[in-house]
Amino acid sequence: ANIVVAEGVVLWRRGESPLDMDVVTMVVIGATMAWLAHKVGAGWREAQRQARALAETDALTGLPNRRHFLAQLEGREGEEFGYAILMMDIDDFKRLNDEHGHLHGDAVLERVGRVLRANVREEDLLARYGGEEFVVAMPGANLEEALRAAERLRRAGERDTPPSISVGCAVRLPGEHLDDVLRRADDMLLFAKRSGKNVVRWEVQKRSA
């Protein structure tokens, strides 16, 4: 465009018409190059978007994957950012795979993902954490809110999947690192699996003396 304008000014100062064939040709070439640059740029941006989506999404369930989940929370580690973590695991998934095959197991994972997605808040971050394990981060949630959500998800899994799911819950303490919150939620999930399954656990029950 700059070249075309400069050529037009030169011709005008010479007293010649700025609309001769050379200028028209330059306009056409410039417009074509601009259009091609736009198309190439749009194609490149779309390719980048698709590559990013593939890197951040679990292919089977369509949910964010573990890497994306951790990146979203680690980016706010320096803030006094309160949240609750719900770690969820499909009960007896190995037996289900052994008895019915991996294709059936994949279908169950997809169905569980859909059920969980339908029962979390819009602001929550739901992800497939790995294998038959899912995780939810609930920004701003206290223990009471987290337990209500965990029980809602457990009941939805029991009602709409099956099989059932077990849930471990932890709420971030002031200044606590993400790894520690995840570890506590995972410990509670393990406790839920060992204490009957299809339950929500948030603290280890004290043994009587």
N, C-alpha and C positions, 0 to 999 in steps of 0.2 A: 504493500500500500504506500509506503514511504517513497519507493522508487517511482511508482506511477504518479504520485503527486508532484515529485520533483521534476519529472519529465514534462508534466503538464505546465508547470510554472515556467520552465525554460522555453517551451514552445510559445507560451503566451507572451513572454517578454520579447521574443523574436517577431512577434506579430503574426505568428502562425497559429492555425487552429489546433487546440490541444486534443482534438478528437480525430487525429489521423489514425491510420491502420496500425502503426507501431504501438500507439498508446492503447488502442482497443485490444490488441493482442496481449499487451502486458497486463491489462485489466483481467482478461479472461484467464491468463496463466496464473496471476495472483489469486484470483477467486478460486480456481481449481486447486491450487496448492493449499489455500486456507481450508477448503472443504476436506481435502485429504488429511491434513494435519488434525482437523477436528475428529474425523472418523478414526484415525489411528489412535489418537489420544483417548477417545471414548472406548475403543476396543481394549486398549491397555489398561484403563481404569477398571473395566468390567472383568478382565482377566485377573487383575489384582484382587478385586472384590471376591471372585470365586475362589481364588487360592486361599485368601484369608478365611473365608467361610469353611472351606475344607479343613484347614488347619485347626479351626476352633470348634468344629462340630463332630459329634459322634455319628458315624455314617448309618448305624443301625436304627437308632432311636430319633435322630434329628435334634437331640438336645446338645447343649454345649458340652464339650469334653472336659476332662480333668485339667488340662493345661490352661484352657480359657478360664475355667472357674477360679483356679489359683491366681492367675494373672489379675483378674478383676478385684480380688480381695487384697492381694499383695500390694497393688497400686495404692491402697489406702492405709497401709500399715502405720504410717507416720501420724495419722490422724487419731483423735479420740473417737473412733468410729465403733459404735456398739452394734453387735449383731449376734444372732443365735445360729448354731449349726445343727442340722438334723442329718445324721448318717443313717441310711436305710439299706437293708439287705433283703433280697427275696429268700424266703424260707425254703429249705430243702431243694434248692435249685439244682444241685448236682444230681440228686436222685431223679428229679424231673427230666434232666438231660439224658441220664442213663436209661430211663424207662421209655422215653418218647422220642429221643433223638435231638440233635442240635437244631434242626430247623424248627421244631416245636419250641425249643428253648429260646430261639431268636424271636419267635412270634410272641412269647410271653414277655420278653424284655421290651419289645415294641409296645405291647399293651400296657405294661406297667408304666412306661414312660408317658404314654398318653394320659393315663389315669392321674399320675402325679402332676403333670402339667395342668390338668383341669382343676386341681385342688390346691394350688399354691397362689399366693397373692401376686398381683401384677409386678410389684417391686422386688419380689424374691428372685434369687438366682438358683435355678434348678439345673443340675448337670448329672451326666452319667460318670461316676467316679472311677469305674473299672469293673469288669466282670459283671456280676449281678448286683453291684452296689451303686446306689444313687446318693446324691447329697443336695441339700438345700441350704443356702445362706439367707437369713431373714434380717435385713437391715433394720436397726432400731428396735428389734423385738426383745422383750424381757422374758424371763423364764415362764411366766404364766401364759403369755401369748405363744411362745414356742411350743409349750406342751399342748395347748389347744390345737395348734396346727399339726403337731405330730400325731395326735390322736385322730384328727380328721383324715390325715393321710393313711394311717393304719387301717381305719374303718373302710376307707375307699378301696384300699388294696384287698382287704378281706371280702368286700362285697362285689367288686367289679373285675378282679383279675381272673380267677384265683391264680396262683397261690397267695398266701398271706405275706406280709412284710414285717420285719422287726425294725425298731427305730431307737437310736441313741441320740440324746440331746445334750448340748452344752451351750452356755451363754458366755460370750467373751467377758473376761474380767478387765478392769482398767489397766491399760498398758500391756496386756497379754499378747503374745505373738500368735499369729495364725496357726503355726504348727502345733502349738500347745492346745489351742481350742479344738483343732481337728483330732488330736490325740485323745483328748477327754471324750469327745463325742464318739470316737471309735471304741474307746474302752466301754462306754455305756452301751454301744451296739453289741459288743461281744457279750456283755452281761445280759442283755436282752435275749440273745441267741441261746445262752446257757441256762436261762431261767424260764424256759417254756415256749419261747418264740411268739410271734404275733402280739408283741407287747411293746410299750414305750418305757425306756429307762433313762433316768437323768441323774441318779446318784446311787451309789452302792448302799444297799440296806445294811444297817449295823446288825451284827449278830448279838443275840441276847447272851448275857453272862451265864 
